[in-house]
Amino acid sequence: MANLLFSAKLTDTQAGFRCVRREALDALDLGARRYDIEVDVLLGVLRNGGRIVEVPVRRDARRHGRSQLGSFRDGTRILVRILKRRFGPAD
């Protein structure tokens, strides 16, 4: 959905590994509170004219505990965040 609405070529919007220039981050009005923070930052940067460069990383399987990500709850929240970033007011 993010790629379609933002004409992007992102491979993993939820990876969580980010390096963002301070001025780009300061320009964002972030509204996310859970797992939608990744798309809020990524798409906010894109919407403000920034660019995203992906660098491949390798992750091992989780060794301890369980993910707190709720597929339906957080998936819905992420989808709503994508739509707000695309069709809502600019930062």
Summary of the structure (lengths in Angstrom):
residues: 91
radius of gyration: 13.5
end to end distance: 20.5
largest distance: 40.7
contacts: 190
relative contact order: 0.23
helix: 42%
strand: 0%
